[in-house]
């Protein structure tokens, strides 16, 4: 792929992604302004946006011949044991920081949350790791340095798009960027090493399911966070630091470039 085509595909994809996310926020705001605050309505809106992002991401992955690099097909799962740490640590971390769970949650709300979490796993992994990261790796020479750079650029972008909601105050948003970037870097290197994206999608879905369990069934206004203090923001970022350290461990201990046969 030539340079012009690379930038054209990247630009169109990023614009499409941002339009989907901004449109979701616009309609969510419109629902709230019209007195529609139910959990079901807002969650179904998010599921719809995620499905659209999944379709767009898969289209760009397929169009640019990235299915193998993205770990969708043509590869076998390698070093599966490396996935144990993110699954256990992030699930426990989200369980630790979430509020008390309402024990009277309706089965319908649990089912909606499950579908929502799965849609998040597919949407975020296919868009960020599946297309963006793979597109960068595919464009540049597949040296260890360039792969590392591609993973961190994608991870930082993943962190920055969390600013779209901007509902946690400046310190909370900075914390969210750090939290998402650290996790994004870890997931990015796991994709490069394990060669399959589906386990990451499953882990991502489980993590989000646990993280959002405390807000299940609540009206949208009750789920909006207050501005986070600098102390809490620093604490949340510190809790995510092991993910960055694990990413650095993966860089040091595992080959990122396949040997030439």
Buried (B, 14 or more C-beta within 10 A) or exposed (E): EEEEEBEEBBEEBBEBBEEBBEEBBEBBEEBBEEEBBBBEBBBBBBBBBBBBBBEBBBEBBEEBEBBEBBBBEEBEEEEEEBBEBBBEBBBEBBBEEBEEEBEEBEEEBBEBBEBBBBBBBBBBBBBBBBBBBBBBBBBEEBEEEBBBBBBBBBBBBBBBBBEEBEBBBEBBBBBBBBBBBBBBBBBBBBBBBBBBBBBBBBBBBBBBBBBBBBBBBBBBEEBEEEEBEEEBBBEBBEBBEBBBEBBEBBBEEBEBEEEEE
